[in-house]
Amino acid sequence: MDSTSEEIRPPEVSAALHNGNRRLRDIERAAIEHTLAQTGNNQSQAARILGISRPTLLRKLKGYRVEDAVARMHRSAQAAADFDDRCSPRFNDPR
């Protein structure tokens, strides 16, 4: 990318692009969560502030819940494996 295109980019876009290694989806999710917190979880008002329709907001929230469920499932599986490791008898080899 040349310096000319960098100069015409709005500052908020540049800030988002240089926001470490965060994925766009993570940045979008953070914006939605922040806006919902500001509006007291009023989804209609949050959607208006974000410039999206309420059904779009709900679809995005549903997608995040699916991600959360998958993350919880992985954490639960890891916790179960850790529990099994802690609770399984350890036999010393007498040899």
Number of C-alpha atoms within 10 A of each C-alpha: 5 6 7 8 8 11 10 9 11 9 11 9 10 13 11 13 13 10 12 8 8 11 12 12 11 12 13 13 15 12 14 20 15 13 19 19 13 12 14 10 13 12 19 17 17 24 19 12 14 16 10 12 16 16 12 11 19 14 12 16 15 12 12 15 12 12 12 12 12 12 12 12 12 12 12 12 12 12 12 12 12 11 11 11 11 10 9 8 8 8 6 6 5 4 3
